Amino acid sequence: MSMKTKDVDFDIIENPAPSSHLWKQWKSMVNTEEWLSDDNSVTDLLPSLKSTCSVWAVTQTSDRNMVGSVVWNVYDDICFLGFYLLTPEYRGKGIGSVIWKQAMSMIPKDKVLALRGVLNMVPKYKAHDTPVDGPLLENFRINSRDFQTALRDYESLELLSQFIRCLFQDLVQVEIKE
Ligand SMILES: CC(C)(COP(=O)(O)OP(=O)(O)OC[C@H]1O[C@@H](n2cnc3c(N)ncnc32)[C@H](O)[C@@H]1OP(=O)(O)O)[C@@H](O)C(=O)NCCC(=O)NCCS
């Protein structure tokens, strides 16, 4: 589908293949935004998960590069929308609103839509498609040595710590067994 907003021409496509160059561009942009929760597992796995759905704005040039995307996952009764993101030079031109609308039209109305938003987008999402407040997510950065020391101070709580790369290996093993 061809679209035009504020002098930008672009095409809209849905669900590109996991091997598409668009996912590589998306991954690099997610890294630039520093949206990696803990490691690369989400951006590595997401393109090929059966639950992943996506809408993309792409350039009309022969390379069909990423202009922006909305990416969400469908699990049972819930859609979790994890990534709404435009290439910086295309922001503020109305393109995000177009692909967002397309994504909303693809999400079944009988599903609960959940998302995690950056602070400045929270009131905007709240005013439109996701009016119910969820918990506030706080992020802390700590190096592993200080983390281990802190855990020792709270030994009586019997907290469990595990390196993310170990968790990721478990995940891969589960996938292989299936
Ligand atoms: C957020 C982003 C995807 C919006 O795309 P965009 O093309 O720049 O947005 P548009 O030009 O269509 O937006 C027009 C207006 O609608 C708002 N808007 C866009 N999408 C919206 C949505 N899904 N719900 C409510 N408001 C929305 C915009 O914030 C903007 O508001 P403003 O006029 O007060 O600035 C884009 O700016 C971006 O990639 N930002 C950096 C990454 C980011 O913060 N992503 C959101 C993570 S929660």
PDBQT file of the ligand as one rigid body, heavy atoms in Angstrom, charges set to zero:
ROOT
HETATM    1  C1  LIG A 201       6.973   7.819  18.909  1.00  0.00    +0.000 C 
HETATM    2  C2  LIG A 201       7.128   7.706  17.396  1.00  0.00    +0.000 C 
HETATM    3  C3  LIG A 201       7.064   6.248  16.989  1.00  0.00    +0.000 C 
HETATM    4  C4  LIG A 201       5.945   8.449  16.769  1.00  0.00    +0.000 C 
HETATM    5  O1  LIG A 201       6.057   8.428  15.363  1.00  0.00    +0.000 OA
HETATM    6  P1  LIG A 201       5.988   9.820  14.555  1.00  0.00    +0.000 P 
HETATM    7  O2  LIG A 201       5.892   9.546  13.113  1.00  0.00    +0.000 OA
HETATM    8  O3  LIG A 201       7.121  10.687  15.015  1.00  0.00    +0.000 OA
HETATM    9  O4  LIG A 201       4.595  10.377  15.080  1.00  0.00    +0.000 OA
HETATM   10  P2  LIG A 201       3.578  11.329  14.301  1.00  0.00    +0.000 P 
HETATM   11  O5  LIG A 201       4.286  12.382  13.553  1.00  0.00    +0.000 OA
HETATM   12  O6  LIG A 201       2.603  10.495  13.576  1.00  0.00    +0.000 OA
HETATM   13  O7  LIG A 201       2.868  11.949  15.618  1.00  0.00    +0.000 OA
HETATM   14  C5  LIG A 201       1.983  13.035  15.618  1.00  0.00    +0.000 C 
HETATM   15  C6  LIG A 201       1.564  13.248  17.070  1.00  0.00    +0.000 C 
HETATM   16  O8  LIG A 201       0.839  12.096  17.534  1.00  0.00    +0.000 OA
HETATM   17  C7  LIG A 201       1.504  11.497  18.640  1.00  0.00    +0.000 C 
HETATM   18  N1  LIG A 201       1.401  10.048  18.478  1.00  0.00    +0.000 N 
HETATM   19  C8  LIG A 201       2.072   9.260  17.594  1.00  0.00    +0.000 A 
HETATM   20  N2  LIG A 201       1.714   7.990  17.782  1.00  0.00    +0.000 NA
HETATM   21  C9  LIG A 201       0.803   7.969  18.784  1.00  0.00    +0.000 A 
HETATM   22  C10 LIG A 201       0.076   6.945  19.439  1.00  0.00    +0.000 A 
HETATM   23  N3  LIG A 201       0.229   5.670  19.119  1.00  0.00    +0.000 N 
HETATM   24  N4  LIG A 201      -0.780   7.276  20.434  1.00  0.00    +0.000 NA
HETATM   25  C11 LIG A 201      -0.924   8.552  20.803  1.00  0.00    +0.000 A 
HETATM   26  N5  LIG A 201      -0.260   9.599  20.233  1.00  0.00    +0.000 NA
HETATM   27  C12 LIG A 201       0.597   9.299  19.227  1.00  0.00    +0.000 A 
HETATM   28  C13 LIG A 201       2.934  11.978  18.520  1.00  0.00    +0.000 C 
HETATM   29  O9  LIG A 201       3.616  11.900  19.779  1.00  0.00    +0.000 OA
HETATM   30  C14 LIG A 201       2.739  13.391  18.025  1.00  0.00    +0.000 C 
HETATM   31  O10 LIG A 201       2.331  14.183  19.113  1.00  0.00    +0.000 OA
HETATM   32  P3  LIG A 201       2.810  15.725  19.228  1.00  0.00    +0.000 P 
HETATM   33  O11 LIG A 201       2.187  16.414  18.055  1.00  0.00    +0.000 OA
HETATM   34  O12 LIG A 201       2.279  16.126  20.568  1.00  0.00    +0.000 OA
HETATM   35  O13 LIG A 201       4.318  15.719  19.169  1.00  0.00    +0.000 OA
HETATM   36  C15 LIG A 201       8.477   8.319  16.883  1.00  0.00    +0.000 C 
HETATM   37  O14 LIG A 201       8.498   9.698  17.164  1.00  0.00    +0.000 OA
HETATM   38  C16 LIG A 201       9.701   7.652  17.466  1.00  0.00    +0.000 C 
HETATM   39  O15 LIG A 201      10.210   6.691  16.900  1.00  0.00    +0.000 OA
HETATM   40  N6  LIG A 201      10.212   8.160  18.627  1.00  0.00    +0.000 N 
HETATM   41  C17 LIG A 201      11.371   7.572  19.278  1.00  0.00    +0.000 C 
HETATM   42  C18 LIG A 201      11.085   6.181  19.800  1.00  0.00    +0.000 C 
HETATM   43  C19 LIG A 201       9.925   6.186  20.783  1.00  0.00    +0.000 C 
HETATM   44  O16 LIG A 201       9.904   6.933  21.744  1.00  0.00    +0.000 OA
HETATM   45  N7  LIG A 201       8.950   5.278  20.537  1.00  0.00    +0.000 N 
HETATM   46  C20 LIG A 201       7.803   5.110  21.388  1.00  0.00    +0.000 C 
HETATM   47  C21 LIG A 201       8.144   4.177  22.468  1.00  0.00    +0.000 C 
HETATM   48  S1  LIG A 201       6.862   4.049  23.685  1.00  0.00    +0.000 SA
ENDROOT
TORSDOF 0
